[in-house]
């Protein structure tokens, strides 16, 4: 265990060192070269996030870098025939080869070029691309603190409350969202405050459920759209690290990953609980009207915090046929599913616990029915 922690510390130190080195190298470039790299980096970042099949990019005509046997950094020209490149192709999309893998391969080849200027310019282009992803493509959020639900959890997702921090009577822009629509002449946007619970999260505008699991959004469809927005946010972070691992040492990256990961896990689980309660209510309603006497199968949603998505587990309650519905059938089927889930090694401990809690909702709802 001590050796593993030592390796992790060494890796972390290496990432921090590489991050600082690349940042210092980027800052050392003339302003016009920085702007060029930023434009090209933006082009690369947007192609990756949009899922394009191919991306074209160019290196600057010159770059500041160190050369062998030269004490001071020098401004070195990059030949015209070594500036334009591309990664990916339409055929690769048909083969389901992801662009970020193709691009990373191309960039690694260029960084290994014997031409020092080409190598340095490529590393700075990669740096500019991930900076655009983290700082420009993702919305800024609030400073938040999450805690673990219990010892079985690995991702902090429960917002901490400070009882000594009173709710402000003044609404700041970070505490509210501007209503869409035509504003009154001479007046600014109408700010609609978020509920106190939502303001405990990184991006309150994507909080769809309150602490009791009740819907805050206008509909379940809107809540699912919020979940997709959070998943896309995390996907951008993943692409950034896949392209340039040392970006994980960046303070803004760490803040956004921590804030959004906890929010996504919290709200993803809340969506699964909400849908489970809705399924229970519909089963009871259909049973009362005698519409469940021809069989019943369940597709139970749950949030997988390894894959960061809502998945479902399917199991049969009553086989197809003319069998009268009895609540005890649900209890029996749920208990059998609980036994399967408890032995399912594909699930990590926290996801397994979450799914067992959802199954317990069904057991409790029909045990006394």
N, C-alpha and C positions, 0 to 999 in steps of 0.2 A: 504493500500500500504506500509506504514511504517513497519507494522508488518510482511508483506511478505519479505521485504528486510532484516529485522532483522533475520528471519528464514534462509534465504539464506546465510547471513553472518555467522551465527552460524554453518551451515552445512559446509561451506567452511573452517572455522577455525578448525572444527573437522577433515576434510579430511587432512588438512595440518599437524595437530598434529599427526594423525595416520601415515601419510607418513614419517614424521621425526622419529617417534618411530621405525617403521619397518626398516628404512634405518640404524639407529644407531644400532639396534639389529643385522642386517646382517653384518655390519662392525665389530661388536664385536666377530664374529665367527672366529676360526682359519682358515688360508688360505685354508687348505685342505678341510674343510667343506664348505667353500664358493664355491670352485671349484665343489664339488659334487652337491651342490644345483643348481649351474648354469647349469650343464649338465642335471640334471633332469628337470629344468625349461625350458631349450631349447627343450627337448623332448615333454613337455606338450604344449608349445607355438606352435611348428610346427604341432602337431596333431590337435590343434584347428584351425589354419589358413588353413591347408590343408583339413579340413572338414572330418577328420577320424571319424569312428563310435565308436572307443574305444581308450583309452590311458592307459598305465600302467606306474606307477612311484614308486619310493622308497624314503623313508626318510633316512637320514644319521644315522650312528650307535651311534652318540652322538651329543649333541647340548649344546651350552652355553645359560643358562637361569636362571632366578631368581626363588627361591623356598621359600615356606612359612617358616617364622622364621629364614631365612638366609639373612644376610645383603648384602653379595657380590654375584654376579652371579657365578654359578658353572657349570662345564662341566658334563652334565648328560647323562648317557647311555640310549639308546632306545633299548628295547628287540628285538631280532631277529624276533619274531612272530608279531611285530607291525610295521614293516618297509615297507612291500610290499602291494600295493593297485592298484586298477583299477577303471575306470569310463567309463560308456557307454557300448554299446553292438551293435551287428549287428541288432538285433531286434528293437532297438531304432531308427536306421536309417530308417527302414521300417515304423515305426510309426511317422517319421519326428520329433523326439525329438532331439533338437540340443545338441551337445556334451558339449558346454560351460555351459549349464544349469545343465546337469548331473554332470559335473566336479565340478562346484561350490557347488552343494548340497553335494557331497562327501567331499570336503574340509571343508565345514562348520561343518559337522559332526565330522571330525577329530579335528578341532580347538576347538570343545566343549568337547573333550576328558578330563576325569579327570586326565590323565597323562600329567603333565605340559610340559614335553619334547616333546611329540607327538604333542601337541597343538602348541607350538612355532615353531617346525620344519615344520609343515604344513603351518603356516603363512609365514614363510621365503621361502618355496618352491613356494608359490603363488607369493610372491614378486619377486623372481628370474625369474619366467615365464613371468610376465608382463614387467620386465626390458629387457628381451631378445626381446620381441615383439617391444618395443619402440626404443631401442638402436641398435639392431642388425638386425632386420628383415625389417626395414624401412630405405630407403636412407636418408642421411642428405641433407638439402636444404639450400637455401640462406635466409638471414635475409630480410624480406619484410614488407611493410606497405600497407595495403589496406584501402579504404574508402568506405562508403555507397554510392550507386548510388543516393539515395534520401531518404526522411523521411519514405517512406513506406518499406524500406528494413530493414532487421534484421541481414544480414550476409555481412560484408565488403568484396567486391569482385573486386573493381576497384583499380588497382595498382596506387600508388601515384608517381608522377614524381618530381624530384628535378632538377629544371632548372639550379641550380648552380653546379651540379655534372656532369662534362664533361665525355664523353665516353672515356675509357682508350684505348690507342694505343697498350697496351700489353694485350694479351689474357691469363687469368688465367684458371685453370682447371674448375672452377665453372662457367666460362663464355662460355664454349665450350664443345663439346662432341667428344670423340675420334672416328674417322672413323674406321669401322670394315674392316678387310682385312689384308693381309700380309704387314707389314711395311718394308720400305727399310732398308737394312743392315746398322747398325751404326747410325740409326735415330730413334727417339722416335715415339710415336703415332701421327698421323696427327690430330691436333685439329681444328675442324670446328666451328667458333664462332656462337653463337645464335644471332638472331636479337635483337636489343635493347629492343623491347617490351617484348620479351620472358624472358629477364634477369630481368624483374621487378617482376617475379613470383618465387614461392618457388622452383619448379623443372622445369627449362626452357625446358628440353628435352621432357616434356609432354605438351608443349604449341603448340596447333595445329592451332590456328586462331589468326590473328593480331588484332589491335585495330579497324580496319574497318570491321572485320568479314571475311576477305579473308583467304583462306587456306594457311597455312605454311607447312603442312605435304605434303607428296608425293601423298596422296589419302585420300578420305573420310574414307576408311576402316582403314587406319593408324590413323586417327584422332579418330575414334571410339575406337581403341585399346588403345590410350592414355587415353580416358575417363574411360575405364575399369580398367586401371592401377591405376588411381586416386581413383576410387571407391574401389578397393581392398585395397589401402592404408588406406582409411577411415574405411574400414571394420576391419582391424587389430587394429586400434585405438578403435573401438567400442568393439571388443572382449576383449581388454586389460581392459577397464573400466568395462565391464560386469563381468569380473573375479575378478578385484580388483578396486573398485571405487576410492580409494585414489590416484591412479596413475594420476588422473586428476590434482593433485597438483604438479606434477613433471614439471620442467621447460622445459625439452626437449619435453615432451608430449604436453604441451601448445603451444610450438613453431611449432611443426609439425601439430597439429590440425588446428591452425590458418592459417598457410601457405597453407596447402593442401585444406582446406575447401573453402577458398576464390578462389583458382585457379580452383577447380572443378566446383563451381557455375558459375564462369566467362566463362570457356571453355564449360561447358555443355550448357549454354544458347547460346553461339556462334555457337555451333553445330546445335542447333535447328533453329537458324536464317538462317544459311547456307543451311540447308535442306529445309526450307520454301521457300527461294529464288529459289532453284532448282526446287521445285514443281511448283512454279509460272511460271518459264521459260518453263517447260515441258507442262504445260497446254496451254500456249500461242502457243507453237510450234504445239501441236496436234490440237488446234483449227484452226490454220492457214491452216493445211492440211486436215481439215474436219473430223478428227477422234474422235470428242467428241459429236457426234449427237445421241448417243445411251445411254446416261446417264453419270453421273459423281458423284463419292463419294470421299471425302477427308479423309485422315488419317494424321492429322497435329501433328508433333512432338513438344514437349515442355519439358523444364527441371523442374522437381519438386524438389525444394530445401528443402522439408521436407524429401522426400524419397531418395534424392541425386541420381536420375536416370532420364534418358530420357523416358518420357511416350508419349502417343499420345491421341488426341481426334478425334473422327470420326463423320462426319456428311455428309448428302446427299446434293449435289448441284442441280443435275438434276436427276429425277427418271428415271429408266430404260425404254427405249422405243425410238421411233423415234422422238426425240425433238431436234430441231436445237439449237446448243449452242449459247448463248448470254452472253457477259461479265456481264451484269446486274444480271444474275442468281447467279453468284459467290458473288457479292456484297450483294444481298438479303440474301443468305444462311449464309454468314459470319456475317452479322448484327444480324441474329437470334441466331447464336452461341455465339456472344458477349453477348447477353442478358442472355443466359443460364450460361455462365461462370461467369458473374458478380454476379450471385445469388448462385453460387456453393460453399457451405460451406465446402466442402471437401478440397478445396484449401486454403492455407494460403495467406495473402494479397500480398506478393512479387511474389509468383508463379502465382497468378491470374493476377497481373499486367503484368508479362512477357508474359503470354498466350494471353492477350488482345493486347499486342504490336505485337505479331506474326499475330494475326487475322487482325490487322490494316494494316499490309503489304499487305495482299491479297485485302483488301478493296481499298487501294490506287492504287494497280497495275491494278485493273479491273474497277475502277470507271471512269477512263479516257480512258479506252481501246475502 
